[in-house]
Every structure is written in structure tokens, then in C-alpha cells.
Amino acid sequence: MTERKPLGVSFESWIDRQIREATERGEFDDLPGAGKPIPGQGKPHDDMWWIKQKMRAENLSFPLPGTLALRKEAEEARAEALGARTEAEARRLAEEMNVKIRDSYRRPLSGPPVVQPLIDVDEIAAEWRALHPAAERKPAPAAAPERRAKRSFLRWFGRR
């Protein structure tokens, strides 16, 4: 621990003497980052630099306000839908995101007032078909055959 600054000694000369003595003792040898450039040198000053550095070190993402988080989630859902294996799965992912967006209309979210539009499911399906060749696409299930036999039987039965 350093001693107190003696009276009558200028502050600058007292600091300079302490640094010189510590250097002579070798206390500044083998410091981490020795010989490397100072991080952020030449960049504009950022008051939140230490928070950003800690978040990078901990592999955390910056917490977004609710409205912006919803917008980011919608973009990710759209990308995930376009990368889906089937058109039905792409439609399902888009519809699930639309449910979350509709919920955000009913209850206010934190953050700037940003209205997230619904995802157009038919547009997603068209983009998905454009991205995936027809050979890879599974045919859509055939519509259920109409029951004409039953109807004709009912008509015949009604005539009696």
C-alpha cells in the first residue's frame, strides 16, 4: 500500500516518484496486454463500453425492448419459415408468429411504439416454393373425395 502524500511535495512529483520506484522494482513487468495496442484506441468514446465488453465476454445478447424484440423474432421466424423442410411447416411457423403478433396488439409492449405487421402466410408459401425446387416438394394431400354415392342414395330414398 502506498503512503500518503507528504506535505510540501507537489502532487505530480510524488506520483512520478512512486511510478519510478515501482518500475525499478519490476512491478510493471509481465502485465496482461503488455506490448499490445490499447483496445478501442481511435474509436469514439462510448459510456457503455464496459457493459458491451462484459456482454461479449459472457456471450450475451443486448436486451431489447418488447416491441423491438418482437420485430427481431418476426424476422427470425420468417427466415426459419423460408428454410423449412415442407411448405406446410413454413405456413405453420408463419401462423405461430402471427399469433404472437396478434397478442402484442392486445397488450402493450415496452419500448418505442412500433407496430409489427402480420406475416403474409401466402407470401411466405410462395417464396418457399420459389426457393425449393418442385422435385423436393412433397405433393399436397389430395382433397377428400365427394360422397356422391351417399347423396344419390339420399335422393333416391327421398323419391320413395
N, C-alpha and C positions, 0 to 999 in steps of 0.2 A: 504494500500500500504506500502511496506517495505521502510525503509530509505536506503540511500546509505551507502556503507561500509565505516566506518571511517578510516582515515589514521592511519597507525601504527598497525592496528589489522590484524592478518593473516586471509586470506580468509576462511580457514577451520573453525577456531574458531568462526568467525562471522556467518557462515551458521549454525554451530552446535547450537549456542545461539538462532538463530531465530527458528529453529526446536523445541528446548526445550521449548521456550516460547509459541509457537503455540500449542504444545502438552499440556502444562499446562492450556492453555485457553480452551482446548477441541475442537479445530478446526479440528482435525483428527478423531473425533468420528463420527460414523454413515456414513462413506464414502461408496459409492456403491462398492460392491465387497469385503468389509471388511471380513476377515476370509476365503476367498475363494482363491484357487490356482490361480496364475497368468496365464492367457490364453497363450498357446503356449510355456509354460515352458518346456524345454528339447527338443524342436524341432529345426531343423536347422534354421538359420536366413534367412528370406525372405524379400527382399527390398520392395516387393509389398504387404506386409501383410495388410496394411490399405485399399488398393483398394479391395482386396479379401474380407475383413471383411465388407466393405460397400456394396459390391455386394451381399453378403449373407444376410445382414440385409434388403436390398431393394428387395430381391428375383429376382435378375437379373442374366442373364447368361453372361459368358465372351464372348465378341465379337470375333468371329473367322474370319480369313482372308477368302476371297471369295472361294478359292479352298478347304479349309478345311470345310467351311460351306456347300458347295455343297456335299462333301463326307458324312457329317453328315446327310444332308437332304436325300441323296440317301439311307442311312442305315435305316432312319426312314420310308421312302416310302416303302422300301422292307418289313419291319416289318408290316406296315399298310396293304400292299397288302396281306400278308400271313394271316392277321386277318380279311380280307374282308368277307362279307356275301356270295357273289357269285364268281364264277370263272371269270365271265365277269367283275365284279368290280375290281378284283385283276389284271386282264390284263389291264384295263383302268388306274389304278393307276400306274402301271409299265410303261405304254406308256407315261403318263403325265410326269413322272420323266425323261424318255429318251428324251423328247422334251427339258427339261431344260438342260440336259447334252449336247445335240447337240448344244444348244445355247452357252454353255460355250466353245465349240470347236471353234465357230466363233468369239467370243470376249474374249480377255484375262481377267482373273480374278486376283484380288490381292492375294498375299500370295505366298507360296512356289510352285514351278512348279509341281503340282500333276495332272496327267491325270486320270479323273474318267471314268472307263469303263461303257459302256451302260449296262443296266439291261437286262438280257435274259428273255424275256416275257414268252417263252415256259417253261423255267426252273421254273419261279415263278408259272406258272399254274400247273406244275407237283408237286411242293412242296405243293401248295394249295390243290390239290386233295389228296395228301398223308395225310395232316393234317385234312381234313374234310371227314367224312365217306360218303359213297355213298347214304345213306338214307337221309341225309340232303341236298345233292346236287340236284338242280333243273335240269331237263333234258334240254339239249341244244335245241334251236328251230330247228325244222325239216327243211331240205333244201326245197326250193320251188320245187314243182313237175314240171317235164319237160313237156313242152307243145307239146306232140307228136301228139295230135289230130290236132293242127293247122299245124304242119309240114306235116302230112299225107294229110291234105286238100290241102296244097300248092302243094304237089307232084301230087295229083290227078288233081288239076287245071292246073298244068304245062303240063300234058299229053294231054290235050284237044287242 
